[in-house]
Amino acid sequence: MRYYLLLSIVLLVTACANPEGKVIVKIPEASGISYCSSSDTLVVANDEGSYYEISRKGKILHKTKLGKYDLEGVVCEDEQMIFAIEDKGILIVDRKTGEKKKVLLGTFYKRKKLTLYDKKSGIEGIAKVGNILYLSKQSNKKKKSFIAVVKLTPYPSRIVDVIEHHVSDTAGLTYYEGYLYMVSDKEDLLIKYDIDKKKSVQKITLDEGAWEGIAFDNKGFVYLADDDGRVLKYKKKALGL
């Protein structure tokens, strides 16, 4: 009986490890992704200053060049898109007019200066809940990798909290059904983080890749952006979520 129980556990762990996704589209340097619920489409940001709107099956609907920006993450809303720029902060783009607006980020937390971006590393992921932004700071060292919690309004924006998650190189970030989800480029991990409890509640090992973006649609699918040039689609159950 003990042997069969141990075998069952091994099989369960093996089945949940390294889930395989389906490549739905190839986009160069895909560094961020977000689901647009109002149009049932996805927006993919890339390092070369462009974003692509695609269908859930991966068809490229259009490509838009924003300028010389190192786009590293995106949040798609009904009226606007919010892009994380690795070395410059936040850029808001009107979905109808294309009008662009930069947002200056506060740099102090508890009277101490907090560097969100510099010449070596910067903002790699973005998520939004109400008027709060969650911005992941990239670092290959766990102690220097964190998420800044930024209150956008009233002006100016200010850092109100810092999440120290102890995971290196969190390059992708999204908010879904009460949790923050992050992907680590260096560690090939998908992490489910409980904001209220301030701790990681699940870690899923992914296939090797340059994971830099994550998004959920409303049909039970998860999308991962790979900076090596592809977008993968998974069923939530296949990832163990």
N, C-alpha and C positions, 0 to 999 in steps of 0.2 A: 504493500500500500504506500509506504514511504517513497519507494522508487517511482511509482506512477505519479504521485503528487509532485515530486521534484521535476519529473519529465514534463508535466503539464505547465509548471511555472516557466521552465526553460523555453518551451514552445511559445508561450504567451509573450515573453520578453522578445524572442526572435521575431515574432509576427509584428510587434509594434515598432521595432527598430528600423531605421532607414527606409521609411515609406517612399515608394516611387510615385512621382507626379508625371503628368502629361505635359510636354512642351506644346503650348498653344500658339506661340509667336516668338520670333527672334527680333529683338530690339537691341541695338548696340548700347552697351554700358547702362543697362536698365538698373537704376539706383533707387527707385521708389515707386510705389503703386498704391492706388486708392480706388475704392468702389464708389461710383456716383449713383445713388439710389434713385434720383429723379429721372435719370435717362437709362438706367440699367446698363451702364457701360463702366469701363475702367480707364483710369488715367495713369499712364506710366511716365515717370520723369527720367531723364538721362543726364549724364555728366557733361554733355556738350551743349546744354542750354535749351534743349527741346523737350516737348512733351508729346505723347501719342495718346489719342483716345482710341480705345479698342473695344470690340464686342466681347462678351463673356466667352465666346468661342475662339477669340484671338484675331479676328479680322481687324486690320488697321483701318479706322474710319477717317482719321486725318492726323497730320503731324503739324505742330506749330513751333516755330523757333521764337524763343523769348529774348534771346540775346546771349552775351558772353557770361553765362552763369554756370556754376558747378552745382546743378540741382541734385539734391540728395534725398529728398522725401517730398510727399505731397499729401494733402488732405482735400478731398473733393466734396464741396457742399452744393446746395441747390443753386446759389447765385454766384459763388466764387470758388477759386482754388487757392490753397495756401501752400507755397513751396518753401522748403528749407534749403537755403543756399549755404554750402559748407563753410565758406569763409566770409560771408557777409550778413547772415541773419535770415530774415523772413521776407518773402515777396508774395503779395496778394494780387491775384489776377481775376478780373471780372469775366465770368463765363460767356456773357453775351457780347460785351464791347471789346474785350481784350485789354482794357485799361489796367495798368500796373501801378501798384503802390507798395513802397518799401515800409517795413515796420522796424523801428529801432528797438532793440532789446535791452532791458536793464542788465547791468553787469554786477550788481551787488546783492549779496544774500547775507543777512545778519551782520551787516556793516563790513563784510569782507568781500573783496573783489573776486568774482567767479568768472573765469575765462571760458566762454562757450566756444570760441574759435580763435585760432592763431595760425601761424605759418605751417605748423606741423600737423595739426588735426582740428576738426571742427564739428559742426552739427551734421549728423548722419541720418537721423530719423525724426519723424514728427507725427503726433497724434493730437486730437482736439476734443475736448469735452466742455460744452458751453463756451464760456469765454476764457477757458484755461487751455494752454498749449503744453504738451509734454515734448521736450526736445532731448534727444539722446546725444550725448557728447562722446565722440569716438576716442578710444584709446586701446592699445594692445595690452595695457596693464589694468588688471581688475580694479585696483584702488583708484585709478584715475578715470575710469569709465562710469558715467552716472547719467541720470535723467534730470534735467532742470524743469521744474514746474513753474510756468510763467503765466501770470494773470495779465491779459491783454488790456482790459479796461478797468477803471478809468485811465486815460493816458497820463503819464507814459507807462508802458508795460513794466512789470517788475517780477523778479524771481521770488516766489513765496514758499518754495520748498525744494528739496533735493532728494531724489531717490537713489540710494546707493545699493545697487542690485548685485554687485560682485560678479559680474559677467563681463569678460573683455570684448571689445569691438562690437557693441550692439549697434548694428548699422541699419536696422529697419524697425519700424514701430507702428502700431495701430491700436485703436480702442474698439472693443467689441463685447457687447453684452456684459458690461460691468468690469471687464478686465483689460489690462494692458498686455499686448502680445509683442514680443521682440524677437528678432532673429540676430544671431551672432555670426558675422562673416568669418572670424577666426576660428570659432569653436564648432561651427556647423550645428547650431542649436536653435530650436524654437522654444521660447520661454513664455509661460503664462504667469502673469504677475497680478496678485490681488492688491489693489490700491489701498483698500481699507485696512487690511491686515499688514500691509507693507512687507510682503514676502512673496517669493516665487512659489507657486503651488504645483507647477508641472514643468518638466523639461523633456523635450523630444529631440532625439538625435536625427539629423537630416543627412542625406547624401552629401558628399563633398561638393561645395559650390561657393561662389562669391555672393552669399545671401545679403541683400541690401534693402529688401522691401517685402511687406506682407499686407494682405487685404482679405476681407471676408465679404462675400455677396449675401443676398437674402435667400439663396437657393441651397445653402448647405455646402458651398465650395470655398476653398482657401486658395489664394494666389500668392506665389512667391516670385519676387524679382531677383534675377541673378545678374550681377554686374558683368559677367562674362558674355552676356548678350542673349538672354532668353527669359521668358515668363512661363512658369509652371503652374498647373492647376491640379488641386487635390480635393478629394472628398474629405470632409471633416473627420468622418469615422476612420478613414485610412490613416489619418495622423493621430488618431486616438483622442480627438477632442469632442 
